Amino acid sequence: MRRRRLKVELLRRLLGAALFALLLVPSAAQADQQGALLTVTGAIGKPNRPPFSPFADGIFAHYGVSFDKARAFSFRDLADLGMHRLRLRYPD
């Protein structure tokens, strides 16, 4: 009897945790509305965002990073890149 109660309690907690996790994960549509997930700076051929602004780019300002050209990637942009495999070899 006690063993069955423990199994039911464990199952209830697992289902509750799974439901909570699903509520926290934004959908792709919500992620696109939230804006950039990743900003890449440097030798950018086709920038899609304005230059550095100390007000709008507070995290960059905090770390002393500024830029003239950058490309912002949303969740959908990153998903559209697809997956690639890299093999790294380090010299001995």
N, C-alpha and C positions, 0 to 999 in steps of 0.2 A: 504494500500500500504506500509506504513512504517513498519507495523507489519510483513508483508511478507518478507521485506528486512532484518529485524532483524533475522527472522528464517533462511533465506538463509545464512546470515553471521555466525550465530551460527553453523549451519551444516557444513559450509566450514571450520571453525576453528576446530571443533571436528574431522573432517576427516583429516585435516592437522596434528593435534596432534597425532591421532592414527597412521598415516603413519610414523611420526617422531619416535614414540615409537617403532614401529616394526623395524625400521632401527637400533635402538640402542640395541635391544635385540639380543645377539649372539645366533646362532644356537648351538645345542648340539655338532656338529662336530667342530665348531670354539672353543667352550669352552674346549673340550678335547685337542685341539692343544695349548691352552693357558697355560696348565699345571695345577698345584694344585690349587684347590679352598679352600681346608681346609687341615691343617696339624695338626695331633694329636701326642702328645709326651707323654712319660711316660713308663709304663710297656707294651710295644708293643711286641706282640709275633712274628709277621711277618712284620718287617720293609720293606718298599719299596723305601726308599730314603736314601741318605748318611747322616752322622752325621752333626751337626751344622757347618756352615761355616760363619764367620763374613761377608764375601763379598757377598755370594749368599743369605744369610738370614738376610738382613739388618733390616727388621722390628723386628725380634727376637733380634738382637744385640741392637737395640735402646731401647728395654724394658728390657734388661739384662737377656734374656732367652737363655739358651743353652741346648743341648740334644745330647745324643749318638745314640738313636734310635727314629725313627719317621715313621709315615705312612701318606702319602699324598693321598688325595682323589680328584679326578677330578669331574667335573659335572656329567659325566656318572656313576662314582662309587657311588656317592650320590644318583642318580636316581635309581640305581640298588638295593639300600638298601630297597627301598619301604617306604611306610608311616606306621607309628605306632602311636597309641594313648596312651598317658600317663595320669594317673589321680594322681594328687598330693593332699595330705591332710596335712595341717599345724596344729600343735597343737594349741589349743585355749590359 
